[in-house]
């Protein structure tokens, strides 16, 4: 019989308490999307590239962590969101209104290209580090 692991810091305690909440919220979100998806007209516009964001973000994290000992993932997520906010502000000031479905669709497509670009940059950097 194993011993119970007691968190030694406040951050570890908070993480232990938040994991079930995050998993429950994520599961509920996935379930609601799954129930609405067959009736959505956007389903016809989905491509394989639209799902690249998930493996690319994980691969960028693993590649940079193994090559340099630090991950670029937080910096890249912040950059992606700042670009999205700047674009949203630009649409609002130029057009006077924002069509959110169009914005999210194009933001996600831009995100595919953004993560693909940074994946190849990180992969090239990791290969250069290993060659030297």
LINHULIN-V321842 format. One line per field, one symbol per residue. phi: phi as a letter, one per 30 degrees, with the letter a starting at -180 (. if undefined). psi: psi as a letter, one per 30 degrees, with the letter a starting at -180 (. if undefined). burial: I if it has 16 or more other C-alpha atoms within 10 Angstrom, else O. Layout:
# LINHULIN-V321842
phi: ???
psi: ???
burial: ???
This chain:
# LINHULIN-V321842
phi: .ddddcdcbdddddddddedddddddddddddddddedcdddddcdbdddcdeddddddddddddddcibcceddddddddddddddddddddddiabdddddddddddddedddddddddddddddddddd
psi: kllkkkkfleeeeeeeffeeeeeeeeeeeeeeeeefefgkffeffkleffgfeeeeeeeeeeeeeeefflkfeeeeeeeeeeeeeeeeeeeeeefflkjeeeeeeeeeeeeeeeeeefeeeeeeeeeeeee.
burial: OOOOOOOOOOOOOOOOOOOOOOOOOOOOOOOOOOOOOOOOOOOOOOOOOIOIIOOIIOIIIIIIOOIOOOIIIOOIOOOIOOOIOOOIOOOOOOOOOOOOOOOOOOIIIIIIOIIIOIIOOIIOIIOOOOOO
